[in-house]
Amino acid sequence: MQLNIQNDNTKSFSGIITFELKDKKGSVVSSKRVKSSLQKEGNKTFKTSLTVDSPELWSPESPYLYKLYTTITSSKGELIDSYYTRVGIRSVEMRGLEGFFLNGKSYGRPLIGANRHQDFAVIGNALPNSLHYRDAKKLRSAGLEIIRNAHYPQDPAFMDACDELGLFVIVNTPGWQFWNNAPIFEQRVYSDIRSMIRRDRNHTAVLLWEPILNETHYPDHFARKVNDITYQEYPFKGCYTASDAQAKGSEVFPIIFSHPIEGLKEYAVSAYDPLKSYYTREWGDNVDNWSSHNSTSRVSLAWGEAAQIVQSHHYAHPSYPHTSFESLHAAYPRVFGGTLWHSFDHQRGYHPDPFYGGIMDVFRQPKYSYQMFKSQRSPILNPNIKAESGPMIYIANELTPFSPKDIDVYTNCDEVQLIRYGGKDTLTHTRPERKANEMRSRIVTFDNAFNIMQDKQMNRSGKEGNSYFEAQGLIGGKVVATHKIYPSRRPSKLVLTVDNESTNLTADGADIVTIVASITDERGEIKHLNNYFVKFEIEGEGRLLANSATMTNPRAMVWGSAPILVQSSLKAGKIKVRASVIFEGKHIPISGEIELESIAPKFDMIYMQSEADAIDANIDATKTIDNSSDNLKRENEQLRNELNALKLKEVEAQQDFFGEGEK
């Protein structure tokens, strides 16, 4: 390891640098003291090493982090400076067409992940640290093991989260499809590369450096120069650089970005070089042309289940040649993995439409493809990672009058039982033995499994409670995962949830959490098919990041739900959020509310009083709930709905008697 020290004083310095590596229990596992001296206003690089007996090795399956404490004291024993760095111990090696080796062993499977832009709905790039962490956790829960920072170094909070959660990272030079012949431009690119490596080189998660400018026609000498700079700034074993196969100077890089020959052949290399390792930096997108951008991969959450099902099949195992889970597995280990373009929907600027190819939307609300990605992770529960793990199963169907007759089930289990209509019958699918170089878990499809007329028949015969589908995932003959769904009925209420990945909202005036309002029936099933507009109100120590001008409050329901952002104040305390349908009427669903509580920051806040006053003013401006009639209003809504439900039963009985229900 090496340490760069700058002496800003006008006097020379001599003292001791102490390194202590501590494990999670706080025990020192290795240490070293190094004498140091610096001339006035000088700087020096100190190099040393530590030895750890029987270390805990970092990997995506066990992202163990130590803390390296560095302390500088003067020759008189005075404390000059100190800090700690979280570090993992691991080795990475690329062995040509043998692929990727971690900690001396072949990785054993394609290293699959996704690209990530760090912009978020409403707030753009102004994410607090908590949202960066939640992004990383959501992606790790989906089974991803690597993120490409497209196309710039991302917030240190995200890099910290990747270290902690077990996500490898490809770090990119900022730049995309642009070159300027002015010498100063080139020099600034070199400066950017040095800065990004110096900032991120201590992150255990960094696997590859991508020092080239993305999809850019640059001069011949540029590739060799940026490759040399990378190895100057990170002169250690395990440093790897990567470049597109089509880019100038790609021959100097050990890693080549290319589609697998088994996938999208027009962007694949003609033959594999045995001395190179290959990786697919962007896969999955499937536009007709770069002007229209129509694609089987680009699906808005609002377009419903049919479109989402198409996207899932496209990413998993399409019937046409394309880079997918299946082709990446077929090419392994020659191509040691790939990152999907893209994890989240996002704005772009060069096209009228947002990018809709994410497995989650811009608010990080999941599409079916997110569940399909989950099915590709290991079914073994892993207590070493903080993200979701283990067996899963998901029915990709909403049982609506417009739902497909075929039912797709995503699961990482060996066997699936689909129980229909209260146990009236059970369909079973047992996976054939998985072949080598085949994707981990293909989509299970039960043909002609759903018929809306059977649901209607059960309703009319008084057996509505049995009109459900339940998928059971079995491993070794035992049920280890279940997913049960009912058709959504009459919309009756708004249900609010906090989408925070079990992290608390911090009262620092900047932290943000997502609140999701969903229209549900009495059972709690989301009514995806509706056209409601929802108005949000708030009180307490928070404010809504929304207004009518941006169409974020009131806002239209999208696929049954409406997310909104809540920002904390500078004071820890309770926050109440209410959502109600804006069109008044006696049959409108009951308003919903949720209460959460922000916590005090871990560290003392430093700010000017004028800044605090501005935050308080914003908080006060959005306090809109009238508590004087709060309880009475909700009681009236509840009574109104109960009365209307009774009247509706009378109408139903009358309609059935006269046969009107068959019209």
C-alpha positions as CSV (number, residue, x, y, z in Angstrom):
1,M,0.0,0.0,0.0
2,Q,1.1,3.6,-0.4
3,L,0.2,6.8,1.4
4,N,0.6,10.3,0.0
5,I,1.3,13.0,2.6
6,Q,1.3,16.8,2.1
7,N,2.9,19.2,4.5
8,D,1.2,22.5,4.2
9,N,3.2,24.1,7.1
10,T,6.2,26.4,6.7
11,K,8.2,24.2,9.0
12,S,9.6,20.7,8.3
13,F,8.0,17.7,10.0
14,S,9.3,14.5,11.4
15,G,7.2,11.8,13.2
16,I,5.6,8.4,13.0
17,I,2.9,7.0,10.7
18,T,1.1,4.1,12.4
19,F,-1.1,1.6,10.5
20,E,-3.5,-0.6,12.4
21,L,-5.8,-3.1,10.6
22,K,-8.8,-4.0,12.6
23,D,-11.4,-6.7,12.0
24,K,-15.2,-6.3,12.6
25,K,-14.7,-7.1,16.3
26,G,-12.3,-4.2,16.7
27,S,-9.3,-6.5,17.2
28,V,-6.0,-5.5,15.6
29,V,-5.0,-8.2,13.1
30,S,-1.9,-6.4,11.7
31,S,0.0,-3.2,12.4
32,K,3.1,-1.3,11.4
33,R,5.0,1.9,12.4
34,V,6.9,3.9,9.8
35,K,9.2,6.9,10.4
36,S,8.3,9.9,8.3
37,S,9.9,13.3,7.5
38,L,8.7,16.1,5.2
39,Q,10.3,19.3,4.1
40,K,8.2,22.4,4.6
41,E,5.4,22.7,2.1
42,G,6.5,19.4,0.7
43,N,4.9,16.1,-0.1
44,K,6.0,12.5,-0.1
45,T,4.7,9.0,-1.0
46,F,5.3,6.3,1.6
47,K,5.0,2.7,0.7
48,T,4.7,-0.3,3.0
49,S,2.8,-3.5,3.4
50,L,0.9,-5.4,6.1
51,T,0.7,-9.2,6.6
52,V,-2.6,-10.8,7.8
53,D,-2.7,-14.4,8.9
54,S,-5.8,-16.3,7.7
55,P,-7.6,-13.2,6.4
56,E,-11.4,-13.1,5.8
57,L,-11.5,-12.7,2.0
58,W,-13.9,-10.3,0.3
59,S,-16.3,-11.5,-2.4
60,P,-19.8,-10.7,-3.5
61,E,-21.0,-13.7,-1.4
62,S,-19.0,-12.5,1.6
63,P,-18.1,-8.8,1.4
64,Y,-16.0,-8.7,4.5
65,L,-14.5,-5.3,5.3
66,Y,-11.7,-4.4,7.7
67,K,-10.9,-0.9,8.9
68,L,-7.4,0.4,8.3
69,Y,-6.6,3.1,10.9
70,T,-3.8,5.5,9.8
71,T,-2.4,7.9,12.5
72,I,0.3,10.5,12.2
73,T,2.1,11.7,15.3
74,S,4.9,14.1,15.7
75,S,8.3,13.1,17.2
76,K,7.0,14.4,20.5
77,G,4.0,12.1,20.4
78,E,1.5,14.8,19.4
79,L,-1.5,13.7,17.3
80,I,-1.3,15.4,13.9
81,D,-3.9,13.6,11.8
82,S,-5.8,10.3,11.8
83,Y,-8.5,8.6,9.7
84,Y,-9.7,5.1,8.8
85,T,-10.4,3.4,5.5
86,R,-12.7,0.4,5.0
87,V,-10.7,-2.2,3.0
88,G,-11.3,-5.7,1.9
89,I,-8.7,-8.4,1.2
90,R,-9.1,-10.1,-2.1
91,S,-7.2,-10.9,-5.3
92,V,-8.6,-10.7,-8.9
93,E,-7.0,-12.1,-12.0
94,M,-8.0,-12.3,-15.7
95,R,-6.6,-15.4,-17.4
96,G,-7.5,-14.8,-21.0
97,L,-10.2,-17.1,-22.3
98,E,-10.2,-18.9,-19.0
99,G,-12.0,-15.9,-17.7
100,F,-12.2,-14.3,-14.3
101,F,-10.5,-15.7,-11.1
102,L,-11.4,-14.4,-7.7
103,N,-9.1,-15.2,-4.7
104,G,-7.3,-17.8,-6.8
105,K,-10.4,-19.6,-8.0
106,S,-12.4,-19.5,-11.2
107,Y,-15.5,-17.4,-10.6
108,G,-17.5,-20.3,-11.9
109,R,-20.4,-18.3,-13.4
110,P,-20.9,-15.2,-15.6
111,L,-20.3,-12.0,-13.7
112,I,-23.7,-10.3,-14.5
113,G,-24.8,-6.9,-13.5
114,A,-26.1,-3.6,-14.9
115,N,-25.1,-0.1,-15.7
116,R,-26.2,2.7,-13.4
117,H,-27.0,6.4,-13.9
118,Q,-27.3,8.0,-10.5
119,D,-30.2,10.3,-11.4
120,F,-33.5,9.9,-9.6
121,A,-37.1,11.0,-10.2
122,V,-37.8,14.7,-9.4
123,I,-34.4,15.4,-7.9
124,G,-32.1,14.5,-10.8
125,N,-28.5,13.9,-9.5
126,A,-29.1,15.5,-6.1
127,L,-29.4,12.2,-4.2
128,P,-28.6,12.0,-0.5
129,N,-26.4,9.2,0.6
130,S,-29.3,7.0,1.7
131,L,-30.7,6.8,-1.9
132,H,-27.3,5.7,-3.2
133,Y,-27.3,3.0,-0.6
134,R,-30.8,1.9,-1.4
135,D,-30.0,1.7,-5.1
136,A,-27.1,-0.6,-4.4
137,K,-29.2,-2.8,-2.1
138,K,-32.0,-3.1,-4.6
139,L,-29.6,-4.2,-7.3
140,R,-27.8,-6.6,-5.0
141,S,-31.2,-8.1,-4.0
142,A,-31.9,-8.7,-7.7
143,G,-28.9,-10.9,-7.8
144,L,-26.6,-8.5,-9.6
145,E,-22.9,-8.8,-8.7
146,I,-21.3,-5.9,-10.7
147,I,-22.2,-2.3,-11.6
148,R,-20.8,-0.3,-14.5
149,N,-20.7,3.4,-13.5
150,A,-22.0,4.8,-16.8
151,H,-20.4,7.1,-17.8
152,Y,-18.7,8.8,-14.9
153,P,-17.3,8.2,-11.4
154,Q,-20.3,8.1,-9.1
155,D,-20.9,9.4,-5.6
156,P,-18.6,8.0,-3.0
157,A,-21.6,6.9,-1.0
158,F,-22.5,4.6,-3.8
159,M,-19.0,3.2,-4.0
160,D,-19.1,2.7,-0.2
161,A,-22.4,0.8,-0.6
162,C,-20.9,-1.5,-3.3
163,D,-18.0,-2.3,-1.0
164,E,-20.4,-3.2,1.8
165,L,-23.0,-5.1,-0.2
166,G,-20.7,-7.1,-2.5
167,L,-21.0,-5.4,-5.8
168,F,-18.0,-5.2,-8.1
169,V,-17.7,-1.9,-10.0
170,I,-16.4,-0.8,-13.3
171,V,-15.2,2.8,-13.0
172,N,-15.5,5.1,-16.0
173,T,-13.8,8.3,-17.2
174,P,-16.4,11.1,-17.5
175,G,-17.1,11.5,-21.2
176,W,-19.4,10.3,-23.9
177,Q,-19.2,10.7,-27.7
178,F,-17.2,13.9,-27.7
179,W,-13.7,14.9,-28.6
180,N,-12.2,18.4,-28.8
181,N,-8.9,18.9,-30.7
182,A,-7.8,21.7,-28.4
183,P,-4.8,20.4,-26.4
184,I,-6.3,21.6,-23.1
185,F,-9.2,19.2,-23.6
186,E,-6.9,16.2,-23.8
187,Q,-4.9,17.3,-20.7
188,R,-8.1,17.7,-18.7
189,V,-9.2,14.2,-19.6
190,Y,-5.9,12.9,-18.3
191,S,-6.3,14.9,-15.1
192,D,-9.8,13.4,-14.7
193,I,-8.5,9.9,-15.0
194,R,-5.8,10.5,-12.4
195,S,-8.4,12.1,-10.0
196,M,-10.9,9.3,-10.4
197,I,-8.3,6.6,-9.7
198,R,-6.9,8.4,-6.7
199,R,-10.4,8.8,-5.3
200,D,-11.6,5.2,-5.9
201,R,-8.5,3.0,-5.8
202,N,-9.0,2.0,-2.2
203,H,-12.5,0.6,-2.9
204,T,-12.3,-3.1,-2.8
205,A,-15.3,-3.3,-5.2
206,V,-13.4,-1.8,-8.1
207,L,-12.7,-4.6,-10.6
208,L,-12.0,-2.7,-13.9
209,W,-10.9,0.8,-14.9
210,E,-12.4,2.1,-18.1
211,P,-10.1,5.1,-18.9
212,I,-11.3,5.6,-22.5
213,L,-14.0,8.1,-23.4
214,N,-17.2,6.2,-24.0
215,E,-18.1,5.6,-27.7
216,T,-15.7,8.3,-28.8
217,H,-13.5,8.8,-31.9
218,Y,-10.2,9.9,-30.3
219,P,-6.6,10.1,-31.7
220,D,-4.5,7.0,-32.0
221,H,-2.1,7.9,-29.2
222,F,-4.9,8.5,-26.6
223,A,-5.6,4.8,-25.8
224,R,-2.0,4.0,-24.9
225,K,-1.6,7.3,-22.9
226,V,-4.7,6.6,-20.7
227,N,-3.7,3.0,-20.2
228,D,-0.3,4.1,-19.0
229,I,-1.8,6.7,-16.6
230,T,-4.0,4.1,-15.0
231,Y,-1.1,1.8,-14.2
232,Q,0.9,4.8,-12.9
233,E,-1.8,5.7,-10.5
234,Y,-2.6,2.1,-9.5
235,P,0.8,0.2,-9.8
236,F,-0.4,-3.0,-8.1
237,K,-1.2,-6.5,-9.1
238,G,-4.9,-6.8,-10.0
239,C,-5.1,-3.6,-12.0
240,Y,-7.1,-4.1,-15.2
241,T,-8.1,-1.7,-17.9
242,A,-10.8,-2.2,-20.6
243,S,-11.8,-0.8,-24.0
244,D,-14.3,-1.4,-26.7
245,A,-13.1,-3.8,-29.3
246,Q,-14.0,-1.3,-32.1
247,A,-12.1,1.6,-30.4
248,K,-8.7,2.8,-31.6
249,G,-5.8,1.3,-29.6
250,S,-7.9,-1.5,-28.1
251,E,-5.0,-3.8,-28.5
252,V,-3.1,-2.3,-25.6
253,F,-5.9,-3.2,-23.1
254,P,-6.1,-6.6,-21.3
255,I,-9.9,-6.5,-21.2
256,I,-12.0,-6.2,-24.4
257,F,-15.6,-5.0,-24.3
258,S,-17.6,-7.0,-26.9
259,H,-20.8,-8.9,-27.3
260,P,-20.5,-12.7,-27.2
261,I,-20.3,-14.3,-30.6
262,E,-23.2,-16.4,-29.4
263,G,-25.3,-13.3,-28.9
264,L,-25.5,-10.0,-30.8
265,K,-23.1,-11.0,-33.6
266,E,-22.9,-7.7,-35.5
267,Y,-21.2,-6.2,-32.4
268,A,-19.1,-9.2,-31.5
269,V,-15.5,-9.8,-32.4
270,S,-14.8,-12.1,-35.3
271,A,-12.7,-14.3,-33.2
272,Y,-11.5,-14.5,-29.6
273,D,-7.8,-13.6,-28.9
274,P,-6.5,-16.2,-26.4
275,L,-4.4,-13.5,-24.6
276,K,-7.4,-11.3,-23.9
277,S,-10.4,-11.5,-21.5
278,Y,-13.8,-10.4,-22.8
279,Y,-16.7,-8.7,-21.2
280,T,-20.0,-7.1,-22.5
281,R,-20.2,-3.6,-21.1
282,E,-23.8,-3.0,-22.3
283,W,-26.3,-5.7,-23.2
284,G,-30.1,-6.1,-23.5
285,D,-31.1,-2.9,-25.5
286,N,-32.8,-3.7,-28.8
287,V,-33.8,-0.5,-30.6
288,D,-35.0,-0.5,-34.2
289,N,-32.9,2.5,-34.9
290,W,-31.1,5.3,-33.0
291,S,-33.7,7.8,-33.9
292,S,-37.0,6.0,-33.1
293,H,-35.8,3.9,-30.2
294,N,-38.7,1.4,-30.4
295,S,-37.6,-1.7,-28.6
296,T,-38.7,-5.0,-27.0
297,S,-36.5,-4.0,-24.0
298,R,-37.9,-0.5,-23.4
299,V,-41.1,-0.8,-21.4
300,S,-42.8,1.8,-19.2
301,L,-44.2,0.4,-16.0
302,A,-47.5,2.1,-17.1
303,W,-47.8,-0.1,-20.2
304,G,-48.9,-3.1,-18.1
305,E,-48.2,-6.8,-17.8
306,A,-48.1,-7.8,-21.5
307,A,-45.3,-5.3,-22.3
308,Q,-43.4,-6.2,-19.1
309,I,-43.6,-9.9,-19.9
310,V,-42.1,-9.3,-23.3
311,Q,-39.2,-7.3,-21.7
312,S,-38.5,-10.2,-19.3
313,H,-38.4,-12.8,-22.0
314,H,-36.1,-10.5,-24.1
315,Y,-33.6,-10.2,-21.2
316,A,-33.8,-13.9,-20.3
317,H,-34.0,-16.1,-23.4
318,P,-35.3,-14.5,-26.6
319,S,-36.2,-16.5,-29.6
320,Y,-33.9,-14.4,-31.8
321,P,-30.1,-13.9,-31.6
322,H,-29.4,-11.3,-29.0
323,T,-27.2,-10.8,-26.0
324,S,-29.2,-12.1,-23.0
325,F,-28.8,-14.2,-19.9
326,E,-28.8,-17.3,-22.1
327,S,-26.1,-16.1,-24.6
328,L,-23.9,-14.8,-21.8
329,H,-24.0,-18.1,-20.1
330,A,-23.3,-19.9,-23.5
331,A,-20.2,-17.7,-24.0
332,Y,-18.8,-18.2,-20.5
333,P,-15.9,-18.2,-19.6
334,R,-14.6,-16.7,-22.9
335,V,-16.8,-13.8,-22.1
336,F,-16.8,-13.6,-18.3
337,G,-20.0,-11.6,-18.0
338,G,-21.9,-8.5,-18.9
339,T,-23.7,-5.5,-17.5
340,L,-27.3,-4.7,-18.6
341,W,-28.1,-1.4,-20.2
342,H,-29.8,-0.2,-17.9
343,S,-30.8,-0.8,-14.3
344,F,-33.3,2.1,-14.0
345,D,-35.4,4.2,-16.3
346,H,-33.9,7.7,-16.6
347,Q,-34.0,10.9,-18.6
348,R,-31.4,11.4,-21.3
349,G,-31.7,14.7,-23.1
350,Y,-31.1,13.6,-26.7
351,H,-34.5,11.9,-27.2
352,P,-38.1,13.0,-26.6
353,D,-38.8,9.8,-24.5
354,P,-37.1,8.7,-21.3
355,F,-35.1,5.5,-21.4
356,Y,-37.6,2.8,-20.4
357,G,-35.3,-0.2,-20.5
358,G,-34.7,-0.4,-16.7
359,I,-35.8,-3.3,-14.6
360,M,-37.1,-0.6,-12.3
361,D,-38.6,2.8,-13.1
362,V,-37.2,6.2,-12.3
363,F,-38.6,6.0,-8.7
364,R,-37.1,2.5,-8.4
365,Q,-40.4,0.7,-8.5
366,P,-39.9,-2.8,-9.9
367,K,-41.1,-4.2,-13.2
368,Y,-41.6,-7.9,-13.9
369,S,-38.0,-8.1,-15.2
370,Y,-36.7,-7.1,-11.8
371,Q,-38.3,-10.3,-10.4
372,M,-37.0,-12.3,-13.3
373,F,-33.5,-11.1,-12.5
374,K,-34.0,-12.2,-8.9
375,S,-34.7,-15.7,-10.2
376,Q,-31.2,-15.9,-11.5
377,R,-29.6,-15.5,-8.1
378,S,-28.6,-18.5,-5.9
379,P,-31.4,-20.2,-4.0
380,I,-29.2,-20.5,-1.0
381,L,-29.9,-18.1,1.8
382,N,-26.8,-16.0,2.5
383,P,-26.5,-14.4,5.9
384,N,-23.2,-12.7,4.9
385,I,-24.9,-10.1,2.7
386,K,-27.2,-7.3,3.8
387,A,-29.4,-7.6,0.7
388,E,-32.1,-10.1,0.0
389,S,-31.0,-13.6,-0.8
390,G,-32.3,-17.2,-1.0
391,P,-35.2,-18.9,-2.7
392,M,-37.8,-16.8,-4.5
393,I,-40.9,-17.3,-6.7
394,Y,-43.1,-14.8,-8.5
395,I,-46.2,-15.0,-10.6
396,A,-46.0,-12.5,-13.5
397,N,-49.8,-12.1,-14.0
398,E,-52.4,-9.9,-12.5
399,L,-55.5,-12.1,-13.3
400,T,-57.3,-9.2,-14.9
401,P,-59.8,-9.5,-17.8
402,F,-56.9,-8.5,-20.1
403,S,-54.2,-10.7,-18.6
404,P,-52.5,-13.4,-20.8
405,K,-53.9,-16.9,-20.6
406,D,-50.3,-18.2,-20.3
407,I,-48.8,-17.7,-16.8
408,D,-45.1,-17.0,-16.4
409,V,-43.5,-17.9,-13.1
410,Y,-40.0,-16.7,-12.1
411,T,-38.2,-18.8,-9.6
412,N,-34.7,-20.2,-8.7
413,C,-36.3,-23.3,-7.3
414,D,-36.1,-26.8,-8.8
415,E,-39.8,-27.4,-9.0
416,V,-42.9,-25.3,-9.3
417,Q,-46.4,-26.1,-8.3
418,L,-49.2,-23.7,-9.5
419,I,-52.3,-24.2,-7.4
420,R,-55.4,-22.8,-9.1
421,Y,-58.8,-21.7,-7.8
422,G,-58.5,-22.8,-4.2
423,G,-56.9,-26.1,-4.9
424,K,-59.3,-27.1,-7.7
425,D,-56.2,-28.4,-9.5
426,T,-52.5,-28.1,-9.4
427,L,-50.1,-27.7,-12.3
428,T,-46.5,-28.9,-11.8
429,H,-43.3,-28.1,-13.6
430,T,-40.0,-29.8,-12.8
431,R,-36.9,-28.3,-14.3
432,P,-34.8,-30.6,-16.4
433,E,-31.2,-31.0,-15.2
434,R,-29.4,-27.8,-16.0
435,K,-26.9,-28.1,-18.8
436,A,-23.5,-26.5,-18.8
437,N,-23.5,-23.0,-20.2
438,E,-27.2,-22.6,-19.7
439,M,-28.8,-19.7,-17.8
440,R,-29.4,-20.5,-14.2
441,S,-33.2,-20.3,-14.1
442,R,-35.3,-20.2,-17.3
443,I,-38.8,-18.7,-17.1
444,V,-41.4,-21.3,-16.3
445,T,-44.5,-20.9,-18.5
446,F,-47.8,-22.7,-17.8
447,D,-49.8,-22.6,-21.1
448,N,-53.5,-21.7,-21.0
449,A,-53.5,-21.7,-17.2
450,F,-55.8,-18.6,-16.7
451,N,-59.3,-18.1,-17.9
452,I,-61.2,-15.0,-16.8
453,M,-64.5,-16.9,-17.2
454,Q,-63.5,-19.3,-14.5
455,D,-62.9,-16.4,-12.2
456,K,-66.4,-15.0,-13.0
457,Q,-68.0,-18.4,-12.4
458,M,-66.4,-18.7,-8.9
459,N,-67.6,-15.2,-8.1
460,R,-71.1,-15.9,-9.1
461,S,-71.2,-19.2,-7.1
462,G,-70.1,-17.4,-3.9
463,K,-66.6,-18.8,-4.0
464,E,-64.7,-15.6,-4.6
465,G,-62.3,-16.3,-1.8
466,N,-61.0,-19.4,-3.6
467,S,-60.3,-17.5,-6.9
468,Y,-56.6,-17.3,-6.4
469,F,-53.4,-18.7,-7.9
470,E,-50.5,-19.8,-5.6
471,A,-47.1,-20.7,-6.9
472,Q,-45.0,-22.9,-4.7
473,G,-41.2,-23.3,-5.2
474,L,-39.7,-26.6,-4.1
475,I,-36.2,-27.6,-3.5
476,G,-35.5,-31.2,-2.5
477,G,-39.2,-31.9,-2.4
478,K,-39.8,-29.2,0.2
479,V,-41.7,-25.9,-0.3
480,V,-39.2,-23.1,0.3
481,A,-40.9,-20.1,-1.4
482,T,-44.6,-19.1,-2.2
483,H,-46.4,-16.3,-4.0
484,K,-50.2,-16.1,-3.8
485,I,-52.3,-13.7,-5.9
486,Y,-55.9,-12.8,-6.1
487,P,-57.7,-10.8,-8.9
488,S,-58.1,-7.2,-7.7
489,R,-61.7,-6.3,-7.0
490,R,-63.5,-3.1,-6.2
491,P,-61.0,-0.3,-5.4
492,S,-61.7,0.7,-1.8
493,K,-58.7,2.3,-0.2
494,L,-55.3,3.9,-0.6
495,V,-52.5,2.1,1.2
496,L,-49.2,3.9,1.8
497,T,-45.8,2.3,2.3
498,V,-42.3,3.5,2.9
499,D,-39.7,2.4,0.3
500,N,-36.6,2.8,2.4
501,E,-34.8,-0.6,2.3
502,S,-34.9,-0.7,6.1
503,T,-32.8,2.5,6.4
504,N,-33.9,5.4,8.6
505,L,-34.7,9.0,7.4
506,T,-32.1,11.3,8.9
507,A,-33.1,14.7,10.2
508,D,-30.3,16.6,8.4
509,G,-32.5,18.8,6.1
510,A,-31.4,16.9,3.1
511,D,-32.3,13.2,3.5
512,I,-35.1,11.8,1.3
513,V,-37.4,8.8,1.4
514,T,-39.9,7.5,-1.1
515,I,-43.5,7.0,0.0
516,V,-45.7,4.9,-2.3
517,A,-49.5,5.2,-2.4
518,S,-51.3,2.2,-3.9
519,I,-55.0,1.7,-4.8
520,T,-56.1,-1.6,-3.4
521,D,-59.2,-3.6,-2.8
522,E,-60.4,-4.7,0.7
523,R,-58.0,-7.7,0.6
524,G,-55.0,-5.4,-0.2
525,E,-54.5,-6.5,-3.8
526,I,-53.3,-3.5,-5.9
527,K,-55.8,-2.3,-8.5
528,H,-53.3,-1.9,-11.3
529,L,-56.0,-0.9,-13.9
530,N,-57.3,2.5,-12.8
531,N,-57.0,6.2,-13.8
532,Y,-57.1,7.9,-10.5
533,F,-55.2,11.1,-9.5
534,V,-53.9,11.3,-6.0
535,K,-53.2,14.3,-3.8
536,F,-50.6,14.1,-1.1
537,E,-50.5,16.1,2.2
538,I,-47.9,16.2,4.9
539,E,-47.3,17.5,8.4
540,G,-44.5,17.2,10.9
541,E,-40.8,17.3,10.4
542,G,-40.7,16.8,6.6
543,R,-41.8,18.3,3.3
544,L,-43.0,17.0,0.0
545,L,-40.7,17.3,-3.0
546,A,-43.6,17.8,-5.3
547,N,-46.0,20.4,-6.7
548,S,-48.7,20.8,-9.3
549,A,-46.4,22.6,-11.8
550,T,-44.3,19.4,-12.2
551,M,-47.4,17.2,-12.1
552,T,-46.0,15.4,-9.0
553,N,-48.8,16.5,-6.7
554,P,-51.5,15.7,-7.5
555,R,-50.1,12.9,-9.6
556,A,-51.6,10.2,-11.8
557,M,-51.5,6.6,-10.7
558,V,-49.1,4.5,-12.7
559,W,-49.9,0.7,-12.7
560,G,-51.8,1.2,-9.5
561,S,-49.3,3.2,-7.5
562,A,-48.0,6.7,-7.1
563,P,-44.7,7.4,-5.4
564,I,-43.7,10.7,-3.9
565,L,-40.6,12.0,-2.2
566,V,-40.4,13.3,1.4
567,Q,-37.5,15.3,2.6
568,S,-36.5,15.6,6.3
569,S,-36.2,18.8,8.3
570,L,-33.4,19.6,10.7
571,K,-35.3,18.3,13.7
572,A,-35.9,14.7,14.4
573,G,-39.5,13.8,14.8
574,K,-42.7,12.3,13.4
575,I,-43.9,12.9,9.9
576,K,-47.5,12.1,8.7
577,V,-48.3,11.7,5.0
578,R,-51.8,11.4,3.7
579,A,-53.0,10.5,0.2
580,S,-56.5,10.9,-1.2
581,V,-58.2,10.6,-4.6
582,I,-58.8,14.2,-5.8
583,F,-62.2,13.6,-7.4
584,E,-64.9,13.7,-4.8
585,G,-67.7,11.3,-4.8
586,K,-69.4,8.7,-2.6
587,H,-67.7,5.8,-4.2
588,I,-64.2,7.1,-4.1
589,P,-61.6,4.9,-2.2
590,I,-60.8,5.9,1.3
591,S,-57.8,8.1,1.8
592,G,-54.7,6.6,3.4
593,E,-52.0,7.8,5.7
594,I,-48.7,6.7,7.1
595,E,-46.6,7.9,9.9
596,L,-42.8,7.7,10.0
597,E,-40.2,9.2,12.3
598,S,-36.8,10.7,11.4
599,I,-33.8,10.2,13.5
600,A,-31.1,12.6,14.7
601,P,-27.9,12.7,12.6
602,K,-24.9,10.7,14.0
603,F,-22.7,13.8,13.8
604,D,-23.1,17.4,14.7
605,M,-24.5,19.5,11.9
606,I,-22.6,22.6,10.7
607,Y,-24.7,25.2,8.8
608,M,-25.6,28.9,8.8
609,Q,-28.8,30.0,10.5
610,S,-30.1,31.5,7.2
611,E,-29.9,28.0,5.7
612,A,-31.8,26.5,8.6
613,D,-34.5,29.2,8.3
614,A,-34.9,28.5,4.6
615,I,-35.4,24.8,5.4
616,D,-37.9,25.6,8.1
617,A,-39.8,27.8,5.7
618,N,-40.0,25.1,3.1
619,I,-41.2,22.6,5.8
620,D,-43.9,25.0,7.0
621,A,-45.1,25.7,3.5
622,T,-46.0,22.1,2.9
623,K,-47.8,21.4,6.2
624,T,-51.3,21.0,4.9
625,I,-53.2,18.4,7.0
626,D,-56.0,19.8,9.0
627,N,-55.9,17.8,12.2
628,S,-59.0,19.5,13.7
629,S,-61.2,17.4,11.5
630,D,-58.8,14.6,10.7
631,N,-60.4,11.7,12.7
632,L,-63.9,12.8,11.9
633,K,-63.2,12.9,8.2
634,R,-61.7,9.4,8.1
635,E,-64.6,8.0,10.1
636,N,-67.1,9.6,7.7
637,E,-65.1,8.0,4.8
638,Q,-65.2,4.6,6.4
639,L,-68.9,4.8,7.1
640,R,-69.7,6.0,3.6
641,N,-67.8,3.1,2.1
642,E,-69.4,0.6,4.3
643,L,-72.9,1.9,3.5
644,N,-72.1,1.9,-0.2
645,A,-70.9,-1.6,0.0
646,L,-74.2,-2.7,1.6
647,K,-76.2,-0.9,-1.1
648,L,-74.0,-2.5,-3.8
649,K,-74.8,-6.0,-2.5
650,E,-78.5,-5.2,-2.9
651,V,-77.9,-4.0,-6.4
652,E,-75.9,-7.1,-7.2
653,A,-78.6,-9.4,-5.9
654,Q,-81.2,-7.6,-8.0
655,Q,-79.0,-7.7,-11.2
656,D,-78.4,-11.4,-10.7
657,F,-82.1,-12.1,-10.3
658,F,-83.0,-10.4,-13.5
659,G,-80.0,-11.8,-15.4
660,E,-78.5,-8.4,-16.0
661,G,-75.1,-9.6,-14.9
662,E,-74.7,-11.5,-18.1
663,K,-74.8,-8.5,-20.4
